[in-house]
């Protein structure tokens, strides 16, 4: 009985020690960036949400935007804001948190973008 108990204890210690050296899933480090960009002049516009991961991989989501009237431009900006919020909420659910956000306006408003910087919790 003592030998069985000693063997069980030795097996448990060996398993516990081996687990310490088991490879762990890579932990994302660094920062994630989300850029919401609306560019438009005259009757053409483009809305995009770009997500840049810590390793530099970029994913671009194109939005169907419209210009021509104030209501169409406003609707396109609302659509962009909704896409940005959905992206940020999805990243929040996977452990990222917002560190800063910076609005940028270029060319007398021809290009407006917001840059969101996120870090891993």
Backbone as CSV, one residue per row, in Angstrom:
resi,resn,N_x,N_y,N_z,CA_x,CA_y,CA_z,C_x,C_y,C_z
1,UNK,0.824,-1.183,0.000,0.000,0.000,0.000,0.874,1.256,0.000
2,UNK,1.959,1.228,0.816,2.850,2.374,0.877,3.526,2.602,-0.479
3,UNK,3.903,1.508,-1.137,4.545,1.627,-2.441,3.592,2.229,-3.469
4,UNK,2.326,1.858,-3.418,1.331,2.380,-4.344,1.103,3.877,-4.102
5,UNK,1.040,4.264,-2.838,0.861,5.673,-2.491,2.086,6.490,-2.921
6,UNK,3.279,5.955,-2.679,4.508,6.638,-3.071,4.598,6.760,-4.589
7,UNK,4.228,5.715,-5.322,4.243,5.742,-6.773,3.236,6.771,-7.317
8,UNK,2.058,6.854,-6.712,1.043,7.826,-7.123,1.533,9.250,-6.891
9,UNK,2.144,9.482,-5.749,2.672,10.805,-5.429,3.789,11.194,-6.389
10,UNK,4.669,10.270,-6.682,5.771,10.528,-7.598,5.253,10.819,-9.013
11,UNK,4.242,10.089,-9.449,3.622,10.319,-10.759,2.979,11.699,-10.821
12,UNK,2.278,12.092,-9.769,1.621,13.407,-9.722,2.658,14.527,-9.761
13,UNK,3.758,14.365,-9.043,4.814,15.376,-9.057,5.467,15.482,-10.429
14,UNK,5.696,14.359,-11.066,6.292,14.357,-12.396,5.367,15.037,-13.404
15,UNK,4.083,14.731,-13.336,3.114,15.344,-14.252,3.034,16.844,-14.022
16,UNK,3.033,17.249,-12.760,2.989,18.685,-12.448,4.231,19.415,-12.926
17,UNK,5.387,18.791,-12.763,6.624,19.410,-13.219,6.706,19.498,-14.731
18,UNK,6.220,18.473,-15.417,6.240,18.480,-16.881,5.292,19.541,-17.435
19,UNK,4.200,19.797,-16.742,3.232,20.792,-17.204,3.851,22.199,-17.237
20,UNK,4.800,22.462,-16.366,5.443,23.776,-16.339,6.220,24.050,-17.625
21,UNK,6.666,22.997,-18.306,7.438,23.156,-19.534,6.585,22.984,-20.792
22,UNK,5.294,22.736,-20.626,4.397,22.567,-21.766,4.265,23.892,-22.508
23,UNK,4.353,23.886,-23.847,4.272,25.160,-24.578,2.914,25.834,-24.392
24,UNK,2.967,27.119,-24.164,1.752,27.893,-23.940,1.378,28.626,-25.222
25,UNK,0.105,28.989,-25.331,-0.358,29.740,-26.496,0.342,31.090,-26.514
26,UNK,0.732,31.562,-27.690,1.414,32.856,-27.754,0.495,33.976,-27.285
27,UNK,1.034,34.858,-26.495,0.291,35.994,-25.949,0.559,37.211,-26.833
28,UNK,-0.519,37.756,-27.361,-0.364,38.935,-28.222,0.160,40.094,-27.384
29,UNK,1.206,40.704,-27.846,1.738,41.847,-27.126,1.815,43.016,-28.089
30,UNK,2.025,44.170,-27.569,2.074,45.344,-28.414,0.720,46.020,-28.463
31,UNK,0.507,46.727,-29.524,-0.711,47.513,-29.675,-1.472,47.099,-30.918
32,UNK,-2.765,47.303,-30.881,-3.653,47.097,-32.015,-4.141,48.477,-32.425
33,UNK,-4.350,48.689,-33.726,-4.808,49.989,-34.193,-6.034,49.796,-35.081
34,UNK,-7.040,50.641,-34.864,-8.224,50.668,-35.710,-8.322,52.081,-36.271
35,UNK,-8.461,52.186,-37.599,-8.562,53.489,-38.255,-9.890,53.533,-39.005
36,UNK,-10.725,54.487,-38.644,-11.972,54.727,-39.363,-11.761,55.931,-40.266
37,UNK,-11.895,55.739,-41.579,-11.571,56.819,-42.519,-12.741,57.069,-43.472
38,UNK,-13.090,58.346,-43.623,-14.096,58.764,-44.603,-13.446,59.795,-45.501
39,UNK,-13.418,59.502,-46.791,-12.862,60.463,-47.737,-13.901,60.698,-48.822
40,UNK,-14.099,61.952,-49.138,-15.094,62.250,-50.148,-14.963,63.657,-50.667
41,UNK,-15.255,63.807,-51.939,-15.268,65.114,-52.568,-16.286,65.058,-53.684
42,UNK,-17.119,66.053,-53.766,-18.126,66.075,-54.812,-19.141,64.970,-54.628
43,UNK,-19.293,64.120,-55.652,-20.298,63.066,-55.611,-19.722,61.681,-55.370
44,UNK,-18.476,61.603,-54.953,-17.896,60.296,-54.661,-17.319,60.303,-53.256
45,UNK,-17.412,59.153,-52.607,-16.869,59.039,-51.254,-16.438,57.599,-51.012
46,UNK,-15.688,57.429,-49.960,-15.198,56.108,-49.595,-15.090,56.039,-48.079
47,UNK,-15.645,55.015,-47.509,-15.539,54.781,-46.072,-14.842,53.466,-45.825
48,UNK,-13.870,53.459,-44.934,-13.135,52.231,-44.623,-12.851,52.156,-43.131
49,UNK,-12.807,50.936,-42.647,-12.343,50.656,-41.291,-11.161,49.711,-41.454
50,UNK,-9.987,50.162,-41.008,-8.755,49.387,-41.149,-8.327,48.927,-39.759
51,UNK,-8.082,47.646,-39.620,-7.607,47.084,-38.360,-6.185,46.580,-38.574
52,UNK,-5.256,47.092,-37.770,-3.851,46.691,-37.879,-3.474,45.956,-36.596
53,UNK,-3.107,44.685,-36.744,-2.757,43.856,-35.593,-1.321,44.135,-35.143
54,UNK,-0.929,43.643,-33.963,0.427,43.904,-33.465,1.539,43.416,-34.388
55,UNK,1.270,42.397,-35.190,2.315,41.901,-36.094,2.339,42.641,-37.430
56,UNK,1.505,43.675,-37.588,1.530,44.499,-38.789,0.552,44.090,-39.874
57,UNK,-0.190,43.014,-39.653,-1.184,42.576,-40.631,-2.374,43.537,-40.607
58,UNK,-2.810,43.976,-41.783,-3.929,44.920,-41.877,-5.126,44.264,-42.543
59,UNK,-6.301,44.525,-41.989,-7.556,44.085,-42.576,-8.371,45.334,-42.885
60,UNK,-8.897,45.420,-44.091,-9.660,46.588,-44.502,-11.106,46.201,-44.770
61,UNK,-12.013,46.952,-44.169,-13.440,46.760,-44.399,-13.953,47.973,-45.175
62,UNK,-14.387,47.741,-46.402,-14.923,48.815,-47.247,-16.407,48.998,-46.937
63,UNK,-16.846,50.246,-46.862,-18.247,50.548,-46.600,-18.888,51.160,-47.835
64,UNK,-20.162,50.905,-48.012,-20.905,51.473,-49.130,-21.380,52.870,-48.721
65,UNK,-20.669,53.885,-49.163,-20.977,55.254,-48.757,-21.579,56.040,-49.907
66,UNK,-22.292,57.106,-49.549,-22.947,57.940,-50.542,-22.720,59.409,-50.218
67,UNK,-22.651,60.228,-51.241,-22.582,61.674,-51.067,-23.614,62.299,-51.994
68,UNK,-23.641,63.587,-52.049,-24.572,64.282,-52.921,-25.467,65.212,-52.139
69,UNK,-26.020,64.721,-51.051,-26.830,65.571,-50.179,-26.301,65.447,-48.758
70,UNK,-26.704,66.387,-47.945,-26.274,66.369,-46.543,-26.782,65.107,-45.855
71,UNK,-27.987,64.681,-46.162,-28.538,63.478,-45.540,-27.755,62.231,-45.931
72,UNK,-27.336,62.132,-47.180,-26.564,60.972,-47.628,-25.186,60.946,-46.963
73,UNK,-24.548,62.098,-46.883,-23.230,62.173,-46.228,-23.363,61.841,-44.746
74,UNK,-24.387,62.383,-44.108,-24.620,62.112,-42.690,-24.868,60.621,-42.460
75,UNK,-25.655,59.991,-43.331,-25.907,58.554,-43.226,-24.641,57.743,-43.411
76,UNK,-23.776,58.183,-44.318,-22.505,57.485,-44.539,-21.601,57.601,-43.324
77,UNK,-21.580,58.778,-42.702,-20.772,58.956,-41.486,-21.327,58.121,-40.333
78,UNK,-22.654,58.032,-40.238,-23.269,57.172,-39.220,-22.894,55.710,-39.442
79,UNK,-22.893,55.297,-40.697,-22.515,53.929,-41.038,-21.061,53.655,-40.644
80,UNK,-20.184,54.619,-40.876,-18.781,54.483,-40.502,-18.635,54.377,-38.990
81,UNK,-19.341,55.226,-38.263,-19.280,55.192,-36.793,-19.773,53.852,-36.255
82,UNK,-20.822,53.314,-36.852,-21.352,52.019,-36.427,-20.334,50.906,-36.684
83,UNK,-19.684,50.934,-37.831,-18.669,49.922,-38.155,-17.466,50.028,-37.214
84,UNK,-17.063,51.256,-36.896,-15.960,51.446,-35.941,-16.329,50.874,-34.579
85,UNK,-17.532,51.190,-34.114,-17.981,50.722,-32.800,-18.064,49.207,-32.748
86,UNK,-18.573,48.591,-33.807,-18.652,47.130,-33.840,-17.257,46.516,-33.779
87,UNK,-16.320,47.074,-34.533,-14.943,46.570,-34.524,-14.326,46.710,-33.135
88,UNK,-14.509,47.878,-32.516,-13.951,48.101,-31.177,-14.587,47.169,-30.145
89,UNK,-15.887,46.935,-30.235,-16.556,46.019,-29.308,-16.077,44.584,-29.494
90,UNK,-15.857,44.169,-30.744,-15.336,42.824,-31.001,-13.936,42.659,-30.411
91,UNK,-13.110,43.685,-30.567,-11.753,43.621,-30.003,-11.790,43.653,-28.479
92,UNK,-12.711,44.419,-27.906,-12.870,44.476,-26.455,-13.235,43.098,-25.903
93,UNK,-14.097,42.394,-26.632,-14.510,41.059,-26.202,-13.350,40.067,-26.225
94,UNK,-12.340,40.337,-27.063,-11.187,39.435,-27.105,-10.015,39.936,-26.262
95,UNK,-10.268,40.896,-25.366,-9.261,41.285,-24.382,-8.486,42.552,-24.679
96,UNK,-8.859,43.304,-25.695,-8.177,44.562,-25.992,-8.936,45.705,-25.346
97,UNK,-8.200,46.730,-24.909,-8.885,47.901,-24.351,-8.338,49.160,-24.999
98,UNK,-9.217,50.133,-25.121,-8.884,51.382,-25.787,-7.900,52.184,-24.943
99,UNK,-6.811,52.593,-25.565,-5.813,53.416,-24.883,-5.994,54.885,-25.274
100,UNK,-6.050,55.182,-26.575,-6.262,56.553,-27.042,-7.083,56.549,-28.324
101,UNK,-7.665,57.690,-28.605,-8.300,57.899,-29.911,-7.935,59.304,-30.369
102,UNK,-7.624,59.420,-31.654,-7.161,60.695,-32.198,-7.922,61.010,-33.480
103,UNK,-8.668,62.122,-33.503,-9.312,62.520,-34.755,-8.327,63.266,-35.652
104,UNK,-8.428,63.027,-36.958,-7.543,63.676,-37.924,-8.404,64.194,-39.077
105,UNK,-8.180,65.450,-39.480,-8.873,66.026,-40.631,-7.810,66.527,-41.596
106,UNK,-7.896,66.083,-42.850,-6.915,66.460,-43.870,-7.609,67.101,-45.065
107,UNK,-6.934,68.018,-45.712,-7.421,68.603,-46.952,-8.750,69.310,-46.834
108,UNK,-8.890,70.205,-45.883,-10.137,70.954,-45.673,-11.345,70.044,-45.512
109,UNK,-11.158,68.927,-44.838,-12.261,68.005,-44.575,-12.480,66.962,-45.644
110,UNK,-11.637,66.919,-46.680,-11.794,65.912,-47.727,-11.546,64.511,-47.174
111,UNK,-10.702,64.415,-46.173,-10.442,63.128,-45.513,-10.572,63.350,-44.003
112,UNK,-11.447,62.578,-43.401,-11.578,62.601,-41.946,-11.350,61.184,-41.452
113,UNK,-10.576,61.067,-40.414,-10.351,59.745,-39.855,-10.170,59.844,-38.356
114,UNK,-10.435,58.722,-37.709,-10.191,58.597,-36.279,-9.300,57.381,-36.090
115,UNK,-8.216,57.570,-35.360,-7.272,56.494,-35.105,-7.447,56.057,-33.656
116,UNK,-7.762,54.778,-33.463,-7.940,54.201,-32.135,-6.741,53.294,-31.850
117,UNK,-6.097,53.503,-30.717,-4.974,52.672,-30.298,-5.441,51.817,-29.129
118,UNK,-5.262,50.512,-29.247,-5.718,49.579,-28.216,-4.520,48.797,-27.665
119,UNK,-4.636,48.381,-26.414,-3.605,47.534,-25.822,-4.249,46.332,-25.171
120,UNK,-3.494,45.270,-25.051,-3.995,44.024,-24.481,-4.098,44.177,-22.971
121,UNK,-5.184,43.695,-22.409,-5.367,43.772,-20.948,-4.525,42.736,-20.252
